[in-house]
Amino acid sequence: MKASSQKLASYEIGWWKAHHRKQWKKVSNDMSHLYHLQLGIPFFVAKKCVQFRLRAAKEHDLAEKFEDKGDVSRANLHWEKAEKWLVKHFAALRLK
């Protein structure tokens, strides 16, 4: 399936805006459409991959919060969790 560059850009900028506005359902939806169109994977697979990636992103946000406060040990726990979610994310992409 070929998607237009405009359509891909629309989903990309859509999830950026939604992320900034903390509209998590829209982030998930736009990223899933982007993966589906860009990578040619079934939408349900894209959705699962994105769920893993968003969990990693939330851990990333927590890690930064603790790191900014100087609590590196708590930050590192969240960095590790983020990495585990990303492993699941990339494993799911490889199984497509």
N, C-alpha and C positions, 0 to 999 in steps of 0.2 A: 504494500500500500504506500503510495507516494503522497506526501502532504506538502502543501505549499510552504514556502519559507515564511510567508506572512502568517499562516496558521500556527506554525511552530513558534514563531516569535510571540504571537498572541498568548499562547499557553505559557511560555517562559515568563513573559512580563506579568502575566496574570498571577502566577504563583509567587513571584517576587513581591508584588503589591499585597497579595493576601497574607504573605508571611509578615510583612511589616505591620499590617493591620490586625495580625493575630486571628485571621479567619481560617482556621485549620482545615475545615471541610473543603473550602475552595482551594487551599494549597494542595491538599490530597487529590482533589478532582483534576486540577490543571496539570499537576505533575504526572498523574496517571495517564491523561490524554497525551501529554508530551512523550512519555516513554512508549506508549502504544504506537503513536505515529512515527516517532523518530527511530525506534528500534525494531518496529514491526512485530512486536510481541502481542499476544492476546491481552485485551483490556484487564481481565481478571488477574493475570500474572503481573501486569504493570501495577495494578492496585496493591497487590501484596508486597511487591518490591518497594513501593513508595511508603507503605505503612512501616516497614522496617527502617527505611531511611529517615522518616519523620521521628521515629522513636530515638534514633541516633542523634538527630538534630536537637531534640529536647534535652538529651543528656549533655550534648555540646553546650547548650545554653546554660545549663546548671554548672557545668565545669567552669565556664568563663566567669560566672557569677562568683563562685567560691575563689577562683584564682585571683580575681580582681580585689577580693577582700583579704588576700594574703593567705588563705587556707588551702595551701597546695595539696595537702594530703586528701582532703575531701574532694578537691578538684580532680585529682588523679583517679579517684574511684569513679567519678562520672566520665572521665575520658575513657577509662577501661570499659565501662558499660556502653559508651558510644561506639567503641571499636567492635564490641561483640554484636551490636545491632547492625553495623556496617558489614560485618562478615556474613550475617544472614541475608542482608540486602544483595550483596554481590553473588552469594551462592544461589539465591533465587533467580537472579538474572542469568546465571550460567545454565540453569536448568530449563530455561525457556524452551 
